[in-house]
Amino acid sequence: MDELVIARSLFGMTMGVHIIYATLGVGLPFMVLIAELMYQKTKDKDYALMANRWTKGFAVLLGVAIPTGTIAGVQLSLLWPGFMEVVGRVIALPFQIEIYAFFLEALFMSIYVYAADRLSPIMRIVSVTLVAFGASASAILITNVHAFQGTPDGFEIVDGKFVNIDPWEAFFNRSFFITAGHVTVSALMTGAFVIASIAAYKMIRQRGNTREYKFHHKALMMGLVIGGIFSLLTSLNGHESAQQLYQYQPEKLAAAEGLFETQRYAPLAIGGYTDKEEREVKWAIEVPWALSFLSDDAFDTEVLGLEEWPEEEWPPLFVHTLFNSMVGIGSLLLLLSIVGFTWYKILKRKKFPRWLMWGFIATGPLAMTAIEFGWIFACTGRQPWIIYHVMKTEEAVTTSGNIGLLFVLFLIVYIILMISTVLVLRYYFNRNPISEELDQ
Ligand code: HEM
């Protein structure tokens, strides 16, 4: 098989695994912070217990996020030497600053985990805030390299050489703020829905009105409210991300929408699949004029179609399905949280019907699926470029062989890591059941 395909598959697999841990590494500390704040406000010990148990789960996940992140860093240099040369010269700042963000997170994580009982309420809040801040800053800094890949700024190319390099301009590249926002709010939303999922799963296996049921009910409501707020923010910010594609990566937007012909009053294709031969999106629901309006707030906006670029520069057309699925999941999750909130707070119904409970159980896995789809869409949608209109992916790939063997070895490592994570979490929470901790 082509070395480029294997290199992309290996790196894609590494990122696909790492992103699960990294996303929860941002989302869970935030939920711990909310639980801490709720505890300080209400003095209800259930919230302190939630903060304590979620921190234990987060610590396990952080333990796996660190090696998978390190592997990703090593693979970047091994698989993409051409790209890393540019990173080293132009966009090294995020990697350098990230060390401090990680240091902050790890330091205050240790303080919070080992000394929470001895800290004053305000210091508990400060510690966990700094953990959440460090985790989010790490994620924003690293994904800023991805933002730079889409909107490379801060240098000029003269006679094939990178000159007039301005590292801060590269750092604050055109998509820095919007990408940082989308990555952060979608991770916070995912953390909240994972909590909601687990709580709903525990509730469905219990009879109502037990002490344990009420505990999980509080966690579920917290997950749904925070998840709902952040899914709204994710959609709003996602709209900005799409407008940014219209401006800076128009062929990615054309592929996302399966738009072949350049046109004003362009329709939005929802669902269906892109048929390359017939040059249309089959089975889609078309909303007239909507793509033009969403792209630049005016119905007569001209949206460029794929016909503007040679076919070898088209992104893979399956990104339409990924884009639609990400947006669809985001909308469904927002709807589920609104229904849950209305059911409990406005209609004042004490119990949720079983179908809705299954919907809540699905929220965490669905949010994580949207995260994976979002990343695959953003990265494969940029192909064939590793740095948009500057360097092709095939120019950056390593020329040393044996990547196929590495792929198989890493596949085994990741399977072991994922199974071990589940086993360790199950072992810990089975040995420390909530029923015992509630009685203490
Ligand atoms: C609901 C409406 C949403 C819209 C309109 C939207 C839009 C977008 C767009 C246009 C991109 C590509 C950005 C680029 O390539 O530069 C993107 C990427 C991404 N999306 Fe979404 N998205 C939405 C929902 C979600 C949801 C629900 C999640 C996950 C829970 C999510 C997670 C991601 C991730 C992780 C990326 C890759 C990082 C990035 O490039 O920003 N998105 N999204």
Boltz pocket constraint, residues with backbone or C-beta under 6 A from the ligand:
constraints:
  - pocket:
      binder: B
      contacts: [[A, 150], [A, 175], [A, 178], [A, 179], [A, 182], [A, 183], [A, 186], [A, 187], [A, 189], [A, 190], [A, 231], [A, 234], [A, 235], [A, 236], [A, 237], [A, 238], [A, 239], [A, 241], [A, 242], [A, 245], [A, 252], [A, 326], [A, 327], [A, 328], [A, 329], [A, 330], [A, 331], [A, 366], [A, 367], [A, 368], [A, 370], [A, 371], [A, 372], [A, 373], [A, 374], [A, 375], [A, 377], [A, 378], [A, 379], [A, 381]]
      max_distance: 6.0
